[in-house]
Amino acid sequence: MVATARKPGTDMQLNVSRAAIADILDVLARHNPGVPKSALKDTSKIVAAVAAAAVRLSEEQQRRILTHEKVLKKAMESVVADLAGEDREGLLAVKTSKPVEVSQGEGMGDLLDESEGRRRLAAIAQPVRLEDWAGPVAGPSEIERKFGTRRSTLHEWQKRGSVIGLLKGERKHVFPLAQFVDGRPIEGMSQVVRIIGNRRAAWEWLIQSKPSIGGAPLERLRKGYVSQVVEAAERDFG
């Protein structure tokens, strides 16, 4: 998919090529065989416009967005609804042979005053050490000394998704220690990683409190509630 430069005022004032829109239309048509292509054309333009905007971001900015996928989803729902205005239902009026369930989302929450908004933006802009949000971490050498786990074994666990390695710096991976019990990975980690895909996002999800399952998913895994956590991951990311 290629975004090309065009004059302002065309294609939603974003640099979206006709080839990109056509590619997206083909993908949507393949995944929605019951929907005629004519009904997907406008949807393709919207997706292409979003993609063109995302391409302009740096790799670091894109990675940062991927750690907040649920926030991104809510933000996009709000933007589309605002652009559609009173005719927002028209964007969702796709002709299908089956009834379509329309989700309104949870909204954007309470409005913040200017001072609080600036404070939160400033907090986001400040660099945060990996350990400050991920918890205690260790490299392969330290894990070998602490648990007796060989590097080759740790690498195999990481390859299978049984443990999560987080990139620190440009190349070095470190491993949150909370995912080990008696020197071995917690059962169920690989299933969660496979569902979520992005390992950084998976670790952030695992350590955040989730009242619907009675606590942080990682703690629930440690207590043996594997199926409960896997089902929660499928609801959030499946």
Kinemage of the C-alpha trace (Angstrom):
@kinemage 1
@onewidth
@group {chain A} dominant
@subgroup {mainchain}
@vectorlist {calphas} color= white
{ca met a 1} P 0.000 0.000 0.000
{ca val a 2} L 1.533 3.330 -1.090
{ca ala a 3} L 0.632 6.860 -0.032
{ca thr a 4} L 1.559 9.496 -2.635
{ca ala a 5} L 1.694 13.253 -2.455
{ca arg a 6} L -1.311 15.123 -3.806
{ca lys a 7} L -2.620 18.638 -3.751
{ca pro a 8} L -4.440 19.791 -0.596
{ca gly a 9} L -8.219 19.509 -0.715
{ca thr a 10} L -8.432 16.057 -2.306
{ca asp a 11} L -9.125 12.665 -0.734
{ca met a 12} L -10.055 14.076 2.687
{ca gln a 13} L -7.033 16.405 2.472
{ca leu a 14} L -4.722 13.441 3.167
{ca asn a 15} L -2.221 11.961 0.742
{ca val a 16} L -4.133 8.862 -0.271
{ca ser a 17} L -3.456 7.260 -3.646
{ca arg a 18} L -6.151 5.613 -5.714
{ca ala a 19} L -4.019 2.461 -5.781
{ca ala a 20} L -4.035 2.337 -1.969
{ca ile a 21} L -7.825 2.704 -1.868
{ca ala a 22} L -8.197 -0.048 -4.478
{ca asp a 23} L -5.935 -2.385 -2.475
{ca ile a 24} L -7.924 -1.799 0.696
{ca leu a 25} L -11.183 -2.311 -1.186
{ca asp a 26} L -9.932 -5.700 -2.403
{ca val a 27} L -9.017 -6.747 1.148
{ca leu a 28} L -12.387 -5.652 2.548
{ca ala a 29} L -14.198 -7.452 -0.237
{ca arg a 30} L -12.302 -10.707 0.438
{ca his a 31} L -13.132 -10.584 4.147
{ca asn a 32} L -16.751 -9.560 3.558
{ca pro a 33} L -17.881 -11.830 0.699
{ca gly a 34} L -21.553 -11.068 1.307
{ca val a 35} L -21.110 -7.307 0.835
{ca pro a 36} L -20.960 -5.803 -2.689
{ca lys a 37} L -17.860 -3.759 -3.504
{ca ser a 38} L -19.976 -0.692 -4.195
{ca ala a 39} L -21.039 -0.660 -0.531
{ca leu a 40} L -17.415 -0.776 0.631
{ca lys a 41} L -15.963 2.050 -1.471
{ca asp a 42} L -16.469 4.827 1.093
{ca thr a 43} L -15.203 2.564 3.863
{ca ser a 44} L -12.041 1.944 1.821
{ca lys a 45} L -11.415 5.686 1.500
{ca ile a 46} L -11.760 6.153 5.261
{ca val a 47} L -9.355 3.297 6.021
{ca ala a 48} L -6.863 4.568 3.433
{ca ala a 49} L -6.978 8.075 4.920
{ca val a 50} L -6.220 6.706 8.385
{ca ala a 51} L -3.404 4.552 6.989
{ca ala a 52} L -1.864 7.543 5.187
{ca ala a 53} L -1.811 9.494 8.440
{ca ala a 54} L -0.252 6.573 10.330
{ca val a 55} L 2.503 6.144 7.726
{ca arg a 56} L 3.782 9.642 8.528
{ca leu a 57} L 4.484 8.689 12.132
{ca ser a 58} L 7.886 7.470 13.282
{ca glu a 59} L 8.358 3.819 14.247
{ca glu a 60} L 8.563 4.838 17.905
{ca gln a 61} L 5.277 6.761 17.652
{ca gln a 62} L 3.597 3.777 15.992
{ca arg a 63} L 4.866 1.413 18.710
{ca arg a 64} L 3.592 3.796 21.369
{ca ile a 65} L 0.134 3.837 19.769
{ca leu a 66} L 0.047 0.031 19.610
{ca thr a 67} L 0.453 -0.164 23.388
{ca his a 68} L -2.881 1.671 23.683
{ca glu a 69} L -4.986 -0.125 21.067
{ca lys a 70} L -8.234 0.148 23.031
{ca val a 71} L -7.744 3.911 23.459
{ca leu a 72} L -7.041 4.218 19.719
{ca lys a 73} L -10.244 2.314 18.890
{ca lys a 74} L -12.355 4.632 21.055
{ca ala a 75} L -10.653 7.724 19.614
{ca met a 76} L -11.307 6.603 16.028
{ca glu a 77} L -14.960 5.858 16.810
{ca ser a 78} L -15.343 9.367 18.209
{ca val a 79} L -13.602 11.024 15.244
{ca val a 80} L -15.724 9.159 12.688
{ca ala a 81} L -18.905 9.999 14.598
{ca asp a 82} L -17.953 13.691 14.813
{ca leu a 83} L -17.164 13.866 11.082
{ca ala a 84} L -20.418 12.158 10.203
{ca gly a 85} L -22.428 14.560 12.352
{ca glu a 86} L -26.159 13.984 12.235
{ca asp a 87} L -25.709 11.605 9.331
{ca arg a 88} L -23.332 9.302 11.239
{ca glu a 89} L -25.682 6.330 10.723
{ca gly a 90} L -25.051 6.599 7.013
{ca leu a 91} L -21.459 5.493 7.523
{ca leu a 92} L -22.719 2.282 9.075
{ca ala a 93} L -25.490 1.585 6.564
{ca val a 94} L -23.843 -1.305 4.730
{ca lys a 95} L -26.241 -3.523 2.798
{ca thr a 96} L -25.871 -7.134 3.917
{ca ser a 97} L -28.006 -10.221 3.925
{ca lys a 98} L -27.706 -10.441 7.705
{ca pro a 99} L -28.548 -7.900 10.417
{ca val a 100} L -25.622 -5.715 11.472
{ca glu a 101} L -24.996 -4.985 15.125
{ca val a 102} L -24.026 -1.332 15.602
{ca ser a 103} L -21.835 -0.570 18.605
{ca gln a 104} L -21.898 2.971 19.972
{ca gly a 105} L -18.773 2.520 22.124
{ca glu a 106} L -18.256 3.915 25.587
{ca gly a 107} L -17.681 7.495 24.538
{ca met a 108} L -14.719 9.689 25.442
{ca gly a 109} L -15.482 10.126 29.136
{ca asp a 110} L -15.754 13.378 31.083
{ca leu a 111} L -14.356 16.594 29.625
{ca leu a 112} L -11.231 17.966 31.303
{ca asp a 113} L -10.512 21.604 31.973
{ca glu a 114} L -7.545 23.149 30.172
{ca ser a 115} L -5.116 23.012 33.111
{ca glu a 116} L -5.799 19.321 33.786
{ca gly a 117} L -5.498 18.523 30.096
{ca arg a 118} L -2.121 20.262 29.878
{ca arg a 119} L -0.934 18.431 33.006
{ca arg a 120} L -1.814 15.047 31.542
{ca leu a 121} L -0.233 15.846 28.187
{ca ala a 122} L 2.953 16.937 29.950
{ca ala a 123} L 2.994 13.686 31.912
{ca ile a 124} L 2.679 11.654 28.704
{ca ala a 125} L 5.471 13.618 27.036
{ca gln a 126} L 7.934 12.868 29.840
{ca pro a 127} L 10.231 9.901 29.126
{ca val a 128} L 9.418 6.917 31.337
{ca arg a 129} L 11.896 4.191 32.266
{ca leu a 130} L 10.815 0.737 31.253
{ca glu a 131} L 11.115 -0.480 34.854
{ca asp a 132} L 8.736 2.254 36.036
{ca trp a 133} L 5.776 0.699 34.234
{ca ala a 134} L 6.870 -2.902 33.559
{ca gly a 135} L 8.192 -3.711 37.025
{ca pro a 136} L 11.556 -5.358 37.870
{ca val a 137} L 13.308 -6.773 34.811
{ca ala a 138} L 16.488 -8.721 34.150
{ca gly a 139} L 18.644 -9.620 31.172
{ca pro a 140} L 19.539 -13.196 30.114
{ca ser a 141} L 22.767 -13.244 32.159
{ca glu a 142} L 21.047 -12.166 35.367
{ca ile a 143} L 18.204 -14.639 34.813
{ca glu a 144} L 20.747 -17.424 34.360
{ca arg a 145} L 22.440 -16.474 37.638
{ca lys a 146} L 19.125 -16.061 39.479
{ca phe a 147} L 17.202 -19.086 38.182
{ca gly a 148} L 19.832 -21.247 36.497
{ca thr a 149} L 17.998 -20.873 33.178
{ca arg a 150} L 20.290 -21.222 30.168
{ca arg a 151} L 20.224 -18.540 27.483
{ca ser a 152} L 19.204 -21.115 24.867
{ca thr a 153} L 16.238 -22.170 27.011
{ca leu a 154} L 15.205 -18.565 27.618
{ca his a 155} L 15.463 -17.853 23.884
{ca glu a 156} L 13.245 -20.858 23.112
{ca trp a 157} L 10.665 -19.741 25.682
{ca gln a 158} L 10.689 -16.258 24.165
{ca lys a 159} L 10.315 -17.680 20.643
{ca arg a 160} L 7.252 -19.692 21.711
{ca gly a 161} L 5.737 -16.738 23.566
{ca ser a 162} L 6.013 -18.500 26.928
{ca val a 163} L 7.921 -15.479 28.259
{ca ile a 164} L 7.817 -11.835 27.188
{ca gly a 165} L 10.998 -9.979 26.349
{ca leu a 166} L 10.825 -6.183 26.212
{ca leu a 167} L 13.195 -4.155 24.062
{ca lys a 168} L 15.402 -1.868 26.141
{ca gly a 169} L 17.488 0.463 24.021
{ca glu a 170} L 18.055 -0.507 20.392
{ca arg a 171} L 18.753 -4.250 20.644
{ca lys a 172} L 18.826 -5.480 24.231
{ca his a 173} L 15.874 -7.479 25.520
{ca val a 174} L 15.033 -7.717 29.196
{ca phe a 175} L 12.465 -9.939 30.871
{ca pro a 176} L 9.970 -8.896 33.565
{ca leu a 177} L 10.675 -11.112 36.564
{ca ala a 178} L 7.019 -11.339 37.620
{ca gln a 179} L 6.323 -13.778 34.770
{ca phe a 180} L 8.515 -16.465 36.337
{ca val a 181} L 7.493 -18.891 39.094
{ca asp a 182} L 10.308 -21.041 40.475
{ca gly a 183} L 12.392 -20.071 37.477
{ca arg a 184} L 9.812 -21.212 34.930
{ca pro a 185} L 7.213 -19.312 32.833
{ca ile a 186} L 3.696 -18.988 34.198
{ca glu a 187} L 1.245 -21.326 32.487
{ca gly a 188} L -1.004 -19.575 29.991
{ca met a 189} L 1.442 -16.833 28.921
{ca ser a 190} L 1.912 -18.200 25.405
{ca gln a 191} L -1.855 -18.299 24.827
{ca val a 192} L -2.254 -14.667 25.901
{ca val a 193} L 0.705 -13.540 23.764
{ca arg a 194} L -0.719 -15.351 20.737
{ca ile a 195} L -4.106 -13.633 21.130
{ca ile a 196} L -2.765 -10.100 21.700
{ca gly a 197} L 0.124 -10.304 19.225
{ca asn a 198} L 2.138 -7.279 20.343
{ca arg a 199} L 4.243 -8.424 23.306
{ca arg a 200} L 4.692 -5.010 24.853
{ca ala a 201} L 0.929 -4.476 24.731
{ca ala a 202} L 0.443 -7.992 26.127
{ca trp a 203} L 2.620 -7.274 29.169
{ca glu a 204} L 0.881 -3.958 29.815
{ca trp a 205} L -2.490 -5.739 29.662
{ca leu a 206} L -1.298 -8.532 31.948
{ca ile a 207} L -0.180 -6.245 34.768
{ca gln a 208} L -3.108 -3.811 34.761
{ca ser a 209} L -5.997 -4.381 37.152
{ca lys a 210} L -9.059 -5.925 35.504
{ca pro a 211} L -12.026 -5.956 37.917
{ca ser a 212} L -14.094 -8.208 35.635
{ca ile a 213} L -11.796 -11.150 36.440
{ca gly a 214} L -10.948 -10.172 39.999
{ca gly a 215} L -7.534 -8.574 39.543
{ca ala a 216} L -4.585 -8.222 37.173
{ca pro a 217} L -4.515 -11.003 34.540
{ca leu a 218} L -0.931 -11.903 35.477
{ca glu a 219} L -1.893 -12.507 39.101
{ca arg a 220} L -4.860 -14.600 37.989
{ca leu a 221} L -2.502 -16.729 35.870
{ca arg a 222} L -0.203 -17.177 38.863
{ca lys a 223} L -3.182 -18.546 40.792
{ca gly a 224} L -4.049 -20.993 38.026
{ca tyr a 225} L -7.039 -19.256 36.408
{ca val a 226} L -5.688 -19.797 32.895
{ca ser a 227} L -8.984 -20.257 31.020
{ca gln a 228} L -10.470 -17.165 32.699
{ca val a 229} L -7.551 -14.987 31.598
{ca val a 230} L -7.465 -16.432 28.069
{ca glu a 231} L -11.187 -15.743 27.650
{ca ala a 232} L -10.678 -12.165 28.879
{ca ala a 233} L -7.869 -11.653 26.349
{ca glu a 234} L -10.085 -12.969 23.563
{ca arg a 235} L -12.854 -10.550 24.564
{ca asp a 236} L -10.467 -7.591 24.567
{ca phe a 237} L -8.305 -8.450 21.552
{ca gly a 238} L -9.828 -11.399 19.690
